[in-house]
Amino acid sequence: MIHKPPIDELASKIGSKYSLCVVASKRARQIMEQAQNQGLTELPDNEKPLSVAAQEIYDGKLIATND
């Protein structure tokens, strides 16, 4: 579960909680695939891929598009 950053703030950046779920889960999968391609079984500092994705959204590194 994501506590930081707050879900309501993340949803407002993306547009809706549903879109937030889709964007964050897709990015989390990409993060895990990248780690596995580098031979890693876990992310540095035992971070969770979903937490990393949420922080990227909060920082404005990810945006949702209607593709």
Phi, psi and omega per residue, in radians:
M1 nan 2.465 -3.127
I2 -1.592 2.179 3.073
H3 -1.926 -0.650 3.128
K4 -2.214 2.259 -0.153
P5 -1.238 2.791 -3.099
P6 -1.043 2.416 -3.089
I7 -1.058 -0.670 -3.134
D8 -1.088 -0.667 3.102
E9 -1.193 -0.705 3.102
L10 -1.103 -0.776 -3.134
A11 -1.083 -0.644 3.134
S12 -1.199 -0.523 3.106
K13 -1.268 -0.567 -3.086
I14 -1.614 -0.645 3.133
G15 2.304 -0.678 3.110
S16 -2.779 2.873 3.116
K17 -1.181 -0.592 3.099
Y18 -1.111 -0.842 3.124
S19 -1.094 -0.663 3.092
L20 -1.035 -0.776 3.133
C21 -1.063 -0.786 -3.117
V22 -1.145 -0.860 -3.101
V23 -1.116 -0.811 -3.103
A24 -1.141 -0.705 -3.123
S25 -1.211 -0.684 3.092
K26 -1.107 -0.743 3.136
R27 -1.180 -0.669 3.121
A28 -1.089 -0.696 3.082
R29 -1.111 -0.721 3.098
Q30 -1.083 -0.729 -3.131
I31 -1.081 -0.773 3.132
M32 -1.158 -0.696 3.105
E33 -1.094 -0.726 3.112
Q34 -1.104 -0.721 3.132
A35 -1.144 -0.742 3.134
Q36 -1.155 -0.634 3.093
N37 -1.142 -0.435 3.093
Q38 -1.582 0.071 3.116
G39 1.441 0.270 -3.137
L40 -1.644 2.540 3.044
T41 -1.768 -0.331 3.093
E42 -2.407 2.790 3.074
L43 -1.394 2.730 3.088
P44 -0.979 2.551 3.130
D45 1.052 0.402 3.136
N46 0.928 0.603 3.100
E47 -1.256 2.629 3.070
K48 -1.585 2.411 -3.126
P49 -1.000 -0.644 -3.140
L50 -1.188 -0.628 3.092
S51 -1.165 -0.676 3.099
V52 -1.129 -0.769 3.125
A53 -1.088 -0.741 3.132
A54 -1.092 -0.717 3.132
Q55 -1.159 -0.662 3.099
E56 -1.105 -0.697 3.103
I57 -1.124 -0.801 -3.126
Y58 -1.069 -0.675 -3.134
D59 -1.348 -0.103 3.127
G60 1.463 0.254 3.134
K61 -1.409 -0.344 3.110
L62 -2.145 2.453 3.040
I63 -2.330 2.702 3.129
A64 -1.636 2.401 3.051
T65 -2.162 2.800 3.119
N66 -1.674 1.246 3.122
D67 -1.785 nan nan
